[in-house]
Amino acid sequence: MPSWQGKSRGTTFGYSIFVGILKSFGVLPAYFLLRFVTLYYFLFSYKSSKFIFDYFHRRLGFSSFKSLFKIYSNYYSLGQTVIDKVVIMSNIPNRFSFDFDGEEHLREIVNLQKGGLLLGAHIGNWEIAGHLLERLGTTINIVMFDGEHQQIKEYLDRVTGKKNAKIIVIKNDLSHIYEISEAFKNRELVCIHADRFIEGNKTMISDFLGEKALFPAGPFVLASAFNVPVSFVFAMKESSLHYHFFASPAKIYERKEKGSSLQQMLDDFSAEMEKKVRNYPEQWYNYYNFWKLPT
């Protein structure tokens, strides 16, 4: 089973250094410092690096040398997403620009007045995607594991200030299901990752990069149970200061035989996710064996 535990890495002190640089000097000097931090993770994070190497070398077919270089690029890209999140959500002056592909599909969901489910993955910058959705003029609910260390979470909450989006934390008592249900009743949008799960959760299988992999069943069950339109959304970084937002056409997966619409939804999602991974290979932040199936 995948060994991801929903935890993030880093320290409050490390975050505070970057925030200080961002407020005083801007994004690019923070990126410069990030180069050295990235080198540390590149040299000493063997446990996660071996999975990234396998992804680049075995799944995408890069040479051994190129795959090693891509490990560094992947860690650097991940660090940039954290920096960009703080900049955008704290309203620190910046020169970021954005392209929007498929915004009309999301506005269609809003106009249907049924609520809607937006499925994303640990590709690109999910926090930036959530922030950009504010332009739709409706309430956004972001469902997530409360996996950041508490001190870091509290620090980032202070730095970024009050968020316009509502956060729904996934809990063992399943109380988050009632919050999601309430959001749909209020005709709001719900955003959730659909590429990771905690061990013990229900899963489904789909082909991804040439081999079968496990995906969480929960997001797809939600869409079917509440019969709401679904769109797959991603925010990809295309240069130091430019993002490209993508949203797929809205679709309601009608209930058919038990499980058939769920599988179709998952297969559509995994196919869209594979396209983004192939186009932006350094921006998939996966640090465990994604293809390990139960024995």
Secondary structure by P-SEA (a helix, b strand, c coil): ccccccbbbbcaaaaaaaaaaaaccccaaaaaaaaaaaaaaaccaaaaaaaaaaaacccccccaaaaaaaaaaaaaaaaaaaaaaaaaaacccccccccccaaaaaaaaaaaccbbbbbbcccccaaaaaaaaccccbbbbbbbbccccaaaaaaaaaaaccccbbbbbbccccaaaaaaaaaaaabbbbbbbcccccccccbbbbbcccbbbbccaaaaaaaaaabbbbbbbbbbbccccbbbbbbcccccccccccaaaaaaaaaaaaaaaaaaaaacccccccccccccccc
